[in-house]
């Protein structure tokens, strides 16, 4: 899970830098809004990738490939475990970014109400 935290930290840093660039006002009026928009797209992408990785290694998909795509590759529990580990990295990274996005939203709402 350390790898997922490193990836999440890198993405948060990149989002912060992009949100502060001058062209980011074309996306949203505030840097916080730009950062939230970027994080939302990243979370969705990470969750979709995790789901595809998990589904692609399932026994049903292995049977589908064998039946309809004439694949000679059989279902393997070792391959399944490795794909699940990789999918968990994407999933955990997405969860960290989702939590950061929620915190950013709460901060933005509290700053909006007080200001």
Secondary structure, DSSP 8 states (H G I E B T S, - for coil): -HHHHHHHHHHHHHHHHHHHSGGGGGT-SSHHHHHHHHHHHHHHHHHHHHHHHHHHTSHHHHHHHHHHS-------HHHHHHHHHHHHHHHHHHHHHHHHHHHHHHHHHHHHHH-
